[in-house]
Amino acid sequence: MEEYVNVHQYDSLLTRASLPDINLSELQKTLDAQGIEVVESQKESVVGRKALADKTKGRGVYRPSVTRAPTLG
C-alpha cells in the first residue's frame, strides 16, 4: 500500500521553520506607536488644508495679473 504525503502540511512545516522569530508584543507596540503618529499627521494635514481654504476663500480661481500697455486715445 502506498503512503501519500500531505504536501500542504509539509509546506507549512517548512514555512514555519524558515520564518525568523518575531516578538509579537514588541511588534504590536511599535505598530501602535506608528499608528498614533499617522493619525496625528493626518489631523495636522486637515488643519493645514482648512487654513489654506480659509485664506483663499472668495478669491475664485487664481489668475496671474496681466499688465497691459496703456491705450492711446
C-alpha positions as a printed NumPy array, in Angstrom:
array([[  0.   ,   0.   ,   0.   ],
       [  1.377,   3.391,  -0.975],
       [  1.602,   6.241,   1.519],
       [  0.603,   9.685,   0.389],
       [  2.318,  12.722,   1.841],
       [  0.176,  15.721,   2.654],
       [  2.08 ,  18.344,   0.677],
       [  0.29 ,  21.283,   2.339],
       [  1.242,  20.065,   5.799],
       [  4.856,  19.634,   4.667],
       [  4.952,  23.15 ,   3.163],
       [  3.509,  24.595,   6.355],
       [  6.226,  22.989,   8.455],
       [  8.947,  24.301,   6.153],
       [  7.487,  27.799,   6.199],
       [  7.295,  27.886,   9.989],
       [ 10.847,  26.618,  10.277],
       [ 12.2  ,  29.277,   7.911],
       [ 10.425,  32.264,   9.463],
       [ 12.508,  34.365,  11.847],
       [ 11.419,  34.576,  15.459],
       [  9.061,  37.504,  15.831],
       [  8.474,  39.234,  19.132],
       [  4.758,  39.93 ,  18.667],
       [  4.337,  42.074,  21.779],
       [  7.145,  44.43 ,  20.675],
       [  5.839,  44.472,  17.126],
       [  2.383,  45.407,  18.394],
       [  3.808,  48.264,  20.488],
       [  5.778,  49.552,  17.515],
       [  2.777,  49.392,  15.181],
       [  0.547,  51.082,  17.77 ],
       [  3.031,  53.946,  18.094],
       [  3.296,  54.292,  14.309],
       [ -0.492,  54.289,  14.018],
       [ -0.739,  57.13 ,  16.527],
       [  1.861,  59.102,  14.539],
       [ -0.093,  58.566,  11.319],
       [ -3.334,  59.765,  12.915],
       [ -1.626,  62.884,  14.328],
       [ -0.095,  63.639,  10.947],
       [ -3.5  ,  63.29 ,   9.278],
       [ -5.043,  65.678,  11.808],
       [ -2.301,  68.255,  11.164],
       [ -2.852,  67.882,   7.44 ],
       [ -6.591,  68.534,   7.786],
       [ -5.941,  71.636,   9.893],
       [ -3.453,  72.911,   7.304],
       [ -5.853,  72.312,   4.416],
       [ -8.657,  74.108,   6.275],
       [ -6.378,  77.072,   7.   ],
       [ -5.391,  77.252,   3.343],
       [ -9.037,  77.051,   2.277],
       [ -9.909,  79.91 ,   4.652],
       [ -7.08 ,  82.056,   3.257],
       [ -8.138,  81.501,  -0.329],
       [-11.911,  81.549,   0.211],
       [-13.706,  84.01 ,  -2.022],
       [-10.755,  84.593,  -4.27 ],
       [-12.013,  82.298,  -7.008],
       [ -9.62 ,  80.816,  -9.477],
       [ -6.104,  82.183,  -9.371],
       [ -5.279,  84.164, -12.466],
       [ -1.983,  85.976, -12.63 ],
       [ -2.387,  89.654, -13.321],
       [ -1.548,  90.698, -16.84 ],
       [ -0.01 ,  94.117, -17.344],
       [ -1.423,  95.774, -20.413],
       [  0.093,  98.658, -22.267],
       [ -1.894, 101.868, -21.885],
       [ -4.145, 102.635, -24.784],
       [ -3.533, 105.795, -26.722],
       [ -6.621, 107.649, -27.256]])
